[in-house]
């Protein structure tokens, strides 16, 4: 996963991803919201990578799975 995380920064910078997250307007993240966000991401990145970026941004809890993934949103 480390190499994928490194490479994706060149493909789709995290600040652009953060803007997309902010623009989504989602407050309480559910797995289906992550799927929608992944589909709206202009770069071809994996669901797992989208999840990891959301975790790093503090939008979802680390390792969260299930009906609600959210942490208090910093956006």
ABEGO torsion letter per residue (X at the ends): XAAAAAAAAAABBAAAAAAAAAAAGBABBBAAAAAAAAAABABBBBAAAAAAAAAAAGABBBGBBEABABBBBAX
